[in-house]
Every structure is written in structure tokens, then in C-alpha cells.
Amino acid sequence: MYNDHVKNIPPGVPIIKDINGEVLSGIVGPYNEGESLHLICETEGGKPSPSLLWYKGPSKVIDDSYEIMSPLIIRNELIITKLQRRDLMATLTCQASNNEISPPVQSSVILDMNFKPVTVSVKGKRKRLSAGKIVQFECEARGSRPPAVITWRKGSTRLKSSVDKMTPQGNISTSILTMTPSSEDNGKFISCQADNLRIPGSAIEDSWKLEVHYVPQLNLRLGSKLRHSNILEGNDVYFECNIRANPWVSETGWKFEGRELVTNISAGVIVSNQSLVLQKVHRINRGRYSCTATNSEGQGESNHVYLRVQYSPVCKKDQETTYGAMLHYPVQIPCEVEADPDDVAFRWEFNSSSGNLELVPTYTSGTKSLVNYIPRSESDFGTLQCWGRNSVGQQRVPCLFFVVPAEPPNPVHNCTVSEETENSFRITCTEGKDGGLSQYFFMEIRDMASNVLQQNVSAQTADFTARGLYAGSTYMVSIFSSNARGRSKPVVIQVSTAASPESQTRQDDTWQLSLNPMLLILCGAVGGLLFVILLIVILIKIHIVRTKRKDLAASAGNEKSIPSSEKSGDNCSEGCNCSGREEEKIRENIPDVVVFSEKLKPGEEEAFATYAAENVHWNRISAAPTEEYLSPQVKMKLQSSKGPWPQQATDWPPQSMEAVSLQFHRPAEDSGSQDPRLTLPMHTLPTIEENPAGLNNLNDGFNLRKYLMMLNNGDLLSAINKRCIYKDSFIKCSWSSNGCFEDVLESLDGKC
């Protein structure tokens, strides 16, 4: 046994190589489906000489044809002529063995492969498509390893707008194409191609012939004989309409300037399916023509063809034909014609009883000519004639213009108000005839309530804009025109501006009051009547009061005792408990006062009185009033004070200030005064030194003018029962029923 073991030597491990001699192991490839495979396996040594076999899988021998290259090297070449899908991941093993005692030695490789795509298809129902509507196509490819690349084509054009995806197993590829077909796509093929780029020639495809429906497409043109020649009035014209549609059209039509055109034999219009004939065309046949056609997808319209009809000049419609003129003044008359071509020469003539006079035009351009005409006498008013000529011919009927004596313009009309705001509005009117002369336009704006002129606006056209007005106001607007011969009748419009936002409130929150002009006039009349009645009552009252004053003044000097009313007044001089009736009696005794400095000239007295009342300020009382100016009541009070008659301001004791009276009576009858009112010279109220006795606590002084202004109707009060002195303010006190002055101001320096 030992000797047999020594004689058996195992072979070396087999080595697998490719045809290029590169050693292979593990997974090899990938190899393309359908290709051949050539592997070489060699082993070295071994005693006795080993056998070298190829196995597929664990036990299937696929090649046992080995050969001895030398005493030490054994080789076996495996050739598979065409790899198939079942060879994917197959294990090929090369095994060497020379005895049954020791295990065989072997080497293995695993085949990796690429597969061609097996199937490709455009999925979905093959239906008719509509031009302009988006559609999606889906393509699916199966069996490719790695996954196939899908390519879309429309005809020979490659499309790129697709989205690709694959299954998790990797053997199915899907691509979705989104496109918008057009009429040009009808009849073309859309194809989906699947290709494994690692396997040349592996591409397969599926295609779908597109059937696209679309709105009819039309092309309009003139008949072939008319395309390169001029069309004159009187020629016959025909159009050809070429139609392309899927499905075919069910209806055709024609249009002229956007309006439907139908057969009219009397007008020379003949319509057929795809042609239009115009017999003996006129200039009214000029314009744009088109043809239409309809199918299940909708209606299509062709391009527009403009028919140009050349004709001799004719007068343009709606021209001014009557012109007013003044003797020896030029009037400019335009003549405008319609013609094709528009290169027109003009001729002018004046037609009068003495014959026709040819005129030279002042200006000519295209289809318009101007002439300046000056009437020298009454016989020069008449008719002007204008002719035009172009390459087609002479104008048959001249344009007529009538020159008449000028007159004032006609009124404007059709006035409209627009763009109303808080302080502006716009008025636009249609101009009336200008009377043969240049006219200008005017707008006068008056406030409706006061009839005061607010604005006067002029313009060259009847288009006005008023600005700077008051919000929420009503105005009477008068519009007229004027020329050298006079002015037109005015057109009157009532216009209101918008209310300001501050004055606009919701209707359900406030009462709305609308006043018209008649109501304002009525209110004014009623108010005026009430004022007159009130004035009459006041005058009667004044007359009665003055009569009583005269009677009291006449009897005042003969009084021997103080009336009961005065006694009761003495008892209430320190307080505010006097009755209103007693005070009213005192007020009725107050005479009128006129302040002046010297005897005035006639006519100056009223002016000086106004000036004195409004402008002269008296600073302080400087001296006690003389005895003749004091009332009997005050005299008795002063005599009862048991003191000498005060001669200066300093002689007035503070406690006697209440007794100072500004109710000055007339001087005695022997004073020579004829005026029943008190005549108070200015020198009786001179300025005195600061803070005289009896005027203390008056701070800024006693302003007599303010005090006089305080009094009712200019009367002086019978006594200063209480001081109403306010610092740096206007003195205003009211006479109450208890006979006292009451404060009506906020800053009070003394109390009433």
C-alpha cells in the first residue's frame, strides 16, 4: 500500500482562461445573449496523468475532450456556440482527477449575461385625435437585461417630452409621452422603440398611425388671371377658396368686412361652395373678403384678401358745403375727394351770373385741395365748383360749395356732463354751425344760490373742464359760441358738484334734506317778511320808551322824596335780590348818549359817531361826574353819606362805588341844549393816574368803550350795582330777571 501511495501524485488546481489568456474566476461576463463562449481550462502535473472535464451545474458534464499538451500540462477548451437566456448565472466548473483515493481538484466561473428586449408595444385604444388637444401615449418594453431604453419618434423626428420608469424586477420598462397633435400630424406614424444599448441590433419597435381631426384650414386668393393686374370699376372679379380638412367640411360660406355674404344676382354677387364671383365691381365693393368652412371640429376662416378697386375721384361725403364770408375778407374753402389712386389734380371754378371764373388753388395734397376766396362785392357770393382727376379719369360730378354772407353761429347742442368731482366737472357739446366764420366757445358758471359769476372759460372747441369749485354746490352753466358776426343763443345747464366725503353719511343714519331753488326763494321771502314785522315792533317799542323818558326827565327835578321802588332799590344795593320789574323801570329811564368832542359840520356827525363807537377807547375814569349830570336818586344817596361833595376821583370812597351812576340826565333847561339826548363832551372823561380810589381791583383798568358796548341798544345803566370786570377779555354781561349782571365768559376776574 505504501508503494501505491507514493506512485499517485494529484494534479494541480485547474486554471480557467478566456480566449485572450486572461485568468477568470467568480462571476464572468456579462456575455450577450446569442453570442458564443470560449473558455480554456488547464491543469499541471499529476501522476498518473489526470483527466480534465467541464461541468455545468453540480454534475452535468458538458465537455470531456481534454488533451495532453506536454507530459505535465493537460488542457480542455469549452466552446458554447450560442448563449441562451437559460445560461444566465450558470456555474461552469473545470475539474481535474487522476485517482480514486484523493479528491478531485476544480475551478468554477458564473456566467453573467445581457438580454435583448423581448416585446415592445404602444398601449391603449387607438382612437382619433383632435388637433390642439393634449394626448398621452404609453410604451411598454419587456425582457431586456439591463432595462431597455425607450425612444419615441413621430415620423423621422425624435421626440423628447417623455417620462420613463421601470418595475422593481427590472425586466419591464415604461415610457409615457405627452404631446399636442396638429393638423400636420394626420397620417403620420408615432413609434416607440426599445433598445438594449449593450447588444447591437437588439432594438425593436411598435408604431401607431395617427388620425388627427382638425378645424378646416382655408386659403383664399384672387383668380389666377387677376393676381397681377389692376382692377378698375366695371371689371369682373372672382375668388378661389382652397380647403383642407379632416373630416371633410359640411358647410361653406363667404364674408365681406366681417359680414356674411350671400348670392345677390341684382348686385352682381354669385356665391358657390369654393368660389365667389363679383360682376362689374364698384368702389363700394372695396374691402376685405374671406371664406369659411365648418366640420365636426368647428368653423375655420381663411386669410383676408383686400380687394382694391381703382376709380376716378368723387366728392367725399359729409363735407361742409356752405361757408359764410364777409366782404373783402378771405374765406378758406377745402375740397376733399375720394379716389384710387390718390394722386389727384384739382380744378376750381366760381359760377356766377356773369360767367364762370377759374380759380387757382392755394394748396393741394393727395385728395385734398384748398382755395382762398375773397368776395369783393355782393355779386361775388355764389357757388364754387371743384373737380379732381387721377390716372383712372376725370371726376364726373363736381363738388359744390356755397359762399354766403356770414352770420352769427348756431347754438351748441347735445351737451353732456361727465367727470363730476367735489370741485370740478366736464361738459362736452356738439358744435353748431359756425356761420361761415371761425367760432370760439365760452362757458359762464354762476352760483345758483347767489347768482354770482364764479368762472368764465373760453375754448376753441365745445369741450370745457371747470375746476376750483365748491363741493356739494349747484351751479347754473351757460354755454355759447361767438364769431366775428356775433354770438349764439346760450344753452343753460344746471350742474352740481359731488359732496365732500366728510359731509357724506349713510342714508339710514341721518335725515337727508334736499333743497331746490324755489324752496330757498320761499324761505328768503318769509324771513324778510318776519324781519320787517320785527323791525316795526322794535320801532314802536323805542317810540314808547322815549316818550316815557321825556315824561320822567321833565318831572325828575321836582321830586321831593324817593319813590318806594327806589327805597326798595336802596335796600338791595349790596346784593342781587332786586326784582326784574324794578330794574326794568330803571332801564326805561336811561337816555340816549351821543359822544363827541366838538361841534361837527353837517354830515359828519353820523360818521364821527360810528368812528367813536368802533375805534375810540377810554382808559380810566379820571374825575367824579359833576352834579348836573347825576340823577336825583344818586344825589340823595351822596347827600345821605354825610360827607363833602366829591370833586376828584380820590374823593370817591370805595364803599360809594356802587352809587356811581352813568345814567346821565340832560343838563338843566338853561344850559341851552336843544337835543333831548345827553350831550357828553369827551373832556369830561380824561385819563387819570393808575389805581384811583374807588377803582381798585380793576387790574387792567376800566375800558369805558367796552362797557358802553356791553349795554343794550347803547343805553347806559341806571347804576353800577355790581362790577363785571374781566381781565384781558371782552366784557359781556346779560341782564337777568333779578337785576344783576351774569357772567357768560370762562375767565372771571370778578363776580356779578
Buried (B, 14 or more C-beta within 10 A) or exposed (E): EEEEEEEBBBBBEBBBBBEEEEEBEEEBBBBBBBBEBEBBBBBBBBBEBBBBBBBBEEEEEBBEEBEEEEEBBBBBBBEBEEBEEEBBEBEBBBBBBBBEEBEBBBBBBBBBBBBBBBEBBBEEEEEEBBBEEEBEBBBBBBBBBBBBBBBBBBEEEEBEEBEEEBEEEEBBBBBBBEBEBEBEBBEBEBBBBBBBEBBEEBBBBBBBEBBBBBBBBBEBBBBEEBEEEEBBBEBEBBBBBEBBBBEEBEEBBBBBEEEEBEEEEEEBBBBEEBBBBBBEBEBEBBBEBBBBBBBEBEEBBBEEBEBEBBBBBBBBEEBEEEBBBBEEEEBEBBBBBBBBBBEBEBBBBBBEEEEEEEBEBBEBEEBBBBBEBEBEEEEBBBBBBBBBBBEBBEBEEBBBBBBBBBBBBBBBEEBEBEEEEBBBBBBBBEBBBBBBBEBBBBBBBBBBBEEEEBBEBEBEEBEBBBEEBEBBBBBBBBBBBBBBBEBBEBBEBEBBBBEEEEEEEEEEEEEEEEEEEEEEEEEEEEEEEEEEEEEEEEEEEEEEBBEEBEEBBEEBEEEEEBEEBBEBBBEBEEEBEBBEEBBEBBBBBBBBBBBBEEEEEEEEEEEBBEEBEEEEEBBBBBBBBEEEBBBBBBBBBBEEEEEEEBEEBBBBEEEBBBBBBBBBBBBEEEEEEEEEEBBBEEEBBEEBEEEBBBBEEBEEBBBBBBBBBBBEEEBBBBBBBBBBBBEEBEBBBEBEEBBBBBBEEEEBBBEB
